Amino acid sequence: MFTISSIKTIVICLSIVLIFLLGISFFELMVLRLLGLQYASIGSLVFFFVFYLVLEIPLSLLSNAIPKALYSVGIIRSSKGLLSFLLDTGLTLILIQLLDKFMVDIKIEWQGVIIFSIITGMISWILKENDEEPPKIDSEEFKKIEKRMNPK
């Protein structure tokens, strides 16, 4: 079923992703500690970051997809603008506030959550600056994609 080579490849890929996520989590921990994160134990801190990462990934996909979809149909002029920043910032703020509310061993001051959300929103905004805009619904590129999806 699985060969040794494919298992090695999977383990290496998972290790790289895990190291990357741990690096990001460590950076976020340092920023949150500066902004007032308090925790009762290392275990509660680990649970906080596991829940944060597990919930942040689908929220990030959502906050990236909404502006691109609105740009494609012509409702907004850029998928990299203020709406993208507000979605990233707002969803991060809501996520951390919910985790703070439901995890009794974790305490974060609301001012720290706001500052952290703005910082992560700005970083995301800067990283999206070089992303390509999706094709508009009435463009030739969109029609080619649509033709590939519906080969009738």
C-alpha positions as CSV (number, residue, x, y, z in Angstrom):
1,M,0.0,0.0,0.0
2,F,2.6,2.6,1.1
3,T,6.2,2.3,0.2
4,I,9.1,3.4,2.4
5,S,9.8,6.2,-0.1
6,S,6.2,7.6,0.0
7,I,6.2,7.4,3.8
8,K,9.5,9.3,4.0
9,T,8.1,11.9,1.6
10,I,5.0,12.3,3.8
11,V,7.0,12.6,7.0
12,I,9.4,15.1,5.5
13,C,6.5,17.3,4.2
14,L,4.6,17.1,7.5
15,S,7.8,18.0,9.4
16,I,8.4,21.0,7.2
17,V,4.8,22.2,7.6
18,L,5.0,21.6,11.4
19,I,8.3,23.5,11.7
20,F,6.8,26.4,9.7
21,L,3.6,26.5,11.9
22,L,5.7,26.3,15.1
23,G,7.8,29.2,13.9
24,I,4.7,31.3,13.2
25,S,3.2,30.2,16.5
26,F,6.4,31.2,18.4
27,F,6.4,34.6,16.7
28,E,2.7,35.1,17.6
29,L,3.3,34.0,21.2
30,M,6.0,36.6,21.6
31,V,3.8,39.3,20.2
32,L,0.8,38.2,22.4
33,R,3.0,38.0,25.5
34,L,4.1,41.6,24.8
35,L,0.4,42.5,24.5
36,G,-0.7,40.9,27.7
37,L,-1.3,37.2,27.1
38,Q,-1.5,35.4,30.5
39,Y,-1.8,31.6,30.8
40,A,-2.0,29.2,33.8
41,S,0.2,26.4,32.3
42,I,2.2,25.4,29.3
43,G,-0.5,22.9,28.4
44,S,-3.2,25.6,28.3
45,L,-0.9,27.7,26.1
46,V,-0.4,24.7,23.7
47,F,-4.1,24.1,23.5
48,F,-4.7,27.8,22.8
49,F,-2.3,27.8,19.9
50,V,-3.6,24.4,18.5
51,F,-7.2,25.7,18.6
52,Y,-6.0,29.1,17.1
53,L,-4.2,27.4,14.2
54,V,-6.9,24.9,13.5
55,L,-9.6,27.6,13.4
56,E,-7.5,30.3,11.8
57,I,-6.7,28.3,8.7
58,P,-10.4,28.1,7.4
59,L,-11.0,31.7,8.5
60,S,-8.0,32.8,6.5
61,L,-9.2,30.9,3.4
62,L,-12.6,32.6,3.8
63,S,-11.1,36.1,4.3
64,N,-9.0,35.6,1.1
65,A,-11.9,34.1,-1.0
66,I,-14.5,36.8,-0.3
67,P,-12.6,39.8,-1.7
68,K,-11.5,37.8,-4.7
69,A,-15.0,36.7,-5.4
70,L,-16.4,40.2,-5.0
71,Y,-13.6,41.5,-7.3
72,S,-14.4,38.8,-10.0
73,V,-18.0,39.9,-10.2
74,G,-17.2,43.6,-10.3
75,I,-18.5,44.7,-6.9
76,I,-15.1,45.9,-5.6
77,R,-12.2,47.4,-7.5
78,S,-9.4,45.4,-5.8
79,S,-9.2,42.2,-3.9
80,K,-6.2,43.5,-2.0
81,G,-7.8,46.6,-0.6
82,L,-9.4,47.8,2.7
83,L,-12.1,45.0,2.7
84,S,-9.3,42.3,2.7
85,F,-7.6,44.1,5.6
86,L,-10.9,44.5,7.6
87,L,-11.8,40.8,7.1
88,D,-8.4,39.6,8.2
89,T,-8.3,41.9,11.2
90,G,-12.0,41.3,12.2
91,L,-11.8,37.5,11.9
92,T,-8.6,37.4,14.0
93,L,-10.1,39.7,16.6
94,I,-13.3,37.5,16.8
95,L,-11.3,34.3,16.9
96,I,-9.0,35.4,19.7
97,Q,-11.8,36.9,21.7
98,L,-13.8,33.6,21.4
99,L,-10.8,31.6,22.5
100,D,-10.2,33.9,25.4
101,K,-13.8,33.6,26.4
102,F,-14.0,29.8,26.3
103,M,-10.5,29.0,27.7
104,V,-10.5,29.8,31.4
105,D,-6.7,29.3,31.7
106,I,-6.0,31.9,29.1
107,K,-6.4,35.7,29.6
108,I,-5.8,38.4,27.0
109,E,-6.6,42.0,27.5
110,W,-9.0,43.4,24.8
111,Q,-6.5,46.1,23.9
112,G,-3.9,43.5,23.2
113,V,-6.3,41.6,21.0
114,I,-7.1,44.7,19.0
115,I,-3.4,45.5,18.5
116,F,-2.5,41.9,17.6
117,S,-5.4,41.8,15.1
118,I,-4.3,45.0,13.5
119,I,-0.7,43.8,13.3
120,T,-1.7,40.5,11.7
121,G,-4.1,42.3,9.4
122,M,-1.3,44.6,8.2
123,I,1.1,41.7,7.7
124,S,-1.5,39.9,5.7
125,W,-2.2,43.0,3.7
126,I,1.5,43.5,2.9
127,L,1.9,39.9,1.9
128,K,-1.2,40.1,-0.4
129,E,0.3,43.1,-2.2
130,N,2.1,41.0,-4.8
131,D,-0.8,38.5,-5.4
132,E,-2.4,38.5,-8.8
133,E,-6.0,39.7,-9.1
134,P,-8.5,37.0,-10.2
135,P,-10.0,37.3,-13.6
136,K,-13.2,39.4,-13.9
137,I,-16.4,37.6,-14.8
138,D,-16.6,39.2,-18.3
139,S,-13.0,38.8,-19.2
140,E,-11.6,36.4,-21.9
141,E,-9.5,34.6,-19.2
142,F,-12.6,33.9,-17.2
143,K,-14.4,32.5,-20.3
144,K,-11.4,30.2,-21.0
145,I,-11.5,28.9,-17.5
146,E,-15.3,28.4,-17.7
147,K,-14.9,26.6,-21.0
148,R,-12.3,24.2,-19.4
149,M,-14.7,23.5,-16.5
150,N,-17.7,22.9,-18.7
151,P,-16.4,21.1,-21.8
152,K,-19.7,20.6,-23.7
